Amino acid sequence: MLSRAIILAAALLASCDTVTAPLPDEGAPDELEYSAGGFGVGSAGVRLRGDTVVLVRMPWGARPGARPDSIRTVPAPQAWRDFWKAAANAGVRRWRPRYAAENVVDGSGWRLRLLASGTKVESTGSNAYPDRHGFEHELDVPEEFEAFEAAIEALAGAPLHPPHDPR
């Protein structure tokens, strides 16, 4: 009976994503997608394409038909090291699939998809953000989340959200 339980536990563990695998400490991940935006801030999306990080952003209040701003950059090795350090400090492996402030209609949201070294992180938030332990903070952005987003901006070579241009 005990051996049957051990086999079942091993099978269950083998079928799970490896969330306990350590994050890399250098180099590009297998996949990286991050988006953020909402009321008053515009929208931005970051994607890794080969060795190139592509940032596409649209400022808040852009006129109909406006073209999004697109920036492409190849991050330096130090930028990837800084990114992995920020990801580890932000506790991305502990992030839940969804964070949401239930009673907020407008505001901002974000989404992360990260695949690297056997670790898969898919998480999204609507007016709520995780801390390094994976706990939810409604309407309050923990500093480790801000540092993670700053590391994304460093990879992209530009701020996620350009200044509002009222022209």
C-alpha positions as CSV (number, residue, x, y, z in Angstrom):
1,M,0.0,0.0,0.0
2,L,2.8,2.4,0.9
3,S,4.6,1.8,-2.4
4,R,1.3,2.5,-4.3
5,A,1.1,5.9,-2.5
6,I,4.7,6.7,-3.3
7,I,4.2,5.9,-7.0
8,L,1.1,8.0,-7.1
9,A,2.9,10.9,-5.4
10,A,5.8,10.6,-7.9
11,A,3.4,10.6,-10.8
12,L,1.6,13.7,-9.6
13,L,4.9,15.6,-9.0
14,A,6.1,14.6,-12.5
15,S,3.0,16.0,-14.1
16,C,3.2,19.4,-12.4
17,D,5.1,22.4,-13.7
18,T,8.4,22.8,-11.9
19,V,7.7,25.8,-9.8
20,T,10.4,25.0,-7.4
21,A,13.2,25.0,-10.0
22,P,15.4,28.0,-9.4
23,L,15.2,30.9,-11.9
24,P,18.3,31.4,-14.1
25,D,20.6,34.2,-13.1
26,E,21.7,35.2,-16.6
27,G,20.7,35.0,-20.2
28,A,17.3,35.3,-21.9
29,P,14.4,33.1,-20.9
30,D,12.7,30.7,-23.3
31,E,9.7,33.0,-23.4
32,L,8.9,36.4,-21.9
33,E,5.7,38.4,-22.4
34,Y,4.6,41.2,-20.2
35,S,1.8,43.7,-20.7
36,A,0.5,46.6,-18.5
37,G,-2.0,49.3,-19.0
38,G,-5.3,50.9,-18.2
39,F,-7.2,54.0,-17.4
40,G,-5.0,57.1,-17.5
41,V,-1.7,55.3,-18.3
42,G,-2.1,53.8,-21.8
43,S,-1.0,50.3,-22.7
44,A,2.3,48.6,-23.3
45,G,3.4,45.1,-24.3
46,V,6.9,43.5,-24.1
47,R,7.8,40.3,-25.9
48,L,11.0,38.5,-26.4
49,R,11.7,37.5,-30.1
50,G,14.9,35.6,-30.3
51,D,17.5,37.8,-28.6
52,T,15.4,41.0,-29.2
53,V,13.0,42.6,-26.7
54,V,10.1,44.3,-28.5
55,L,8.2,47.0,-26.7
56,V,4.9,48.2,-28.2
57,R,3.1,51.0,-26.4
58,M,0.2,53.4,-26.9
59,P,-0.1,56.5,-24.8
60,W,-3.3,57.3,-22.8
61,G,-5.5,59.6,-24.8
62,A,-4.0,58.8,-28.2
63,R,-6.2,60.0,-31.1
64,P,-8.2,57.4,-33.0
65,G,-6.0,55.9,-35.8
66,A,-2.8,56.8,-33.9
67,R,0.0,54.3,-34.5
68,P,1.6,52.6,-31.5
69,D,5.2,53.3,-30.6
70,S,7.5,50.3,-31.2
71,I,11.0,49.9,-29.8
72,R,13.4,47.0,-30.3
73,T,16.5,46.3,-28.3
74,V,18.9,43.5,-27.7
75,P,19.6,43.6,-23.9
76,A,23.1,43.5,-22.7
77,P,24.1,40.5,-20.4
78,Q,24.0,42.8,-17.3
79,A,20.4,43.7,-18.1
80,W,19.4,40.0,-18.1
81,R,21.3,39.5,-14.8
82,D,19.4,42.5,-13.3
83,F,16.1,41.1,-14.6
84,W,16.6,37.7,-13.0
85,K,17.6,39.3,-9.7
86,A,14.5,41.5,-9.8
87,A,12.3,38.5,-10.7
88,A,13.8,36.4,-7.8
89,N,13.4,39.4,-5.4
90,A,9.8,39.9,-6.6
91,G,9.1,36.2,-5.9
92,V,7.6,35.5,-9.3
93,R,7.7,31.7,-8.7
94,R,5.2,32.3,-5.9
95,W,2.8,34.5,-7.9
96,R,-0.8,33.1,-8.2
97,P,-2.5,32.9,-11.6
98,R,-4.8,35.9,-10.8
99,Y,-4.9,38.9,-8.6
100,A,-8.0,41.2,-8.7
101,A,-9.5,44.1,-6.7
102,E,-13.1,43.0,-7.0
103,N,-14.8,46.4,-6.5
104,V,-12.7,48.5,-8.9
105,V,-14.1,49.2,-12.3
106,D,-11.5,51.4,-13.9
107,G,-7.8,51.2,-13.2
108,S,-4.9,49.2,-14.5
109,G,-4.0,45.7,-15.2
110,W,-0.9,43.6,-16.0
111,R,0.0,40.1,-17.3
112,L,3.2,38.1,-17.2
113,R,4.1,34.9,-19.0
114,L,7.6,33.6,-18.3
115,L,9.2,30.3,-19.3
116,A,12.7,29.5,-18.2
117,S,14.7,26.5,-17.1
118,G,11.6,24.4,-16.4
119,T,9.8,27.1,-14.5
120,K,6.6,28.5,-15.9
121,V,4.9,31.6,-14.5
122,E,1.6,32.9,-15.8
123,S,0.0,35.6,-13.7
124,T,-2.3,38.5,-14.3
125,G,-3.7,41.3,-12.2
126,S,-6.4,43.9,-12.2
127,N,-5.8,46.7,-9.8
128,A,-4.0,44.2,-7.5
129,Y,-0.4,43.2,-7.3
130,P,1.7,40.4,-5.7
131,D,4.4,40.9,-3.2
132,R,7.5,38.6,-2.9
133,H,5.5,36.0,-1.0
134,G,2.7,35.9,-3.5
135,F,0.2,37.8,-1.3
136,E,-2.2,40.2,-2.9
137,H,-2.2,43.9,-2.5
138,E,-5.2,45.7,-3.8
139,L,-4.6,49.2,-5.3
140,D,-1.1,49.2,-3.7
141,V,2.0,48.3,-5.8
142,P,4.6,46.6,-3.6
143,E,8.1,47.9,-4.1
144,E,9.4,44.5,-5.3
145,F,6.7,44.5,-8.1
146,E,7.8,48.0,-9.0
147,A,11.4,46.9,-9.2
148,F,10.4,43.9,-11.4
149,E,8.6,46.2,-13.8
150,A,11.6,48.6,-13.8
151,A,13.8,45.6,-14.8
152,I,11.3,44.9,-17.7
153,E,11.7,48.6,-18.8
154,A,15.5,48.2,-18.6
155,L,15.3,45.2,-20.9
156,A,13.1,47.1,-23.3
157,G,15.3,50.2,-23.2
158,A,12.4,52.6,-22.5
159,P,9.6,53.3,-20.0
160,L,6.5,51.1,-20.5
161,H,4.3,54.2,-20.6
162,P,5.4,57.3,-22.4
163,P,4.5,60.7,-21.0
164,H,1.0,61.8,-21.9
165,D,1.0,64.1,-24.9
166,P,-2.2,66.3,-25.0
167,R,-1.6,67.5,-28.5
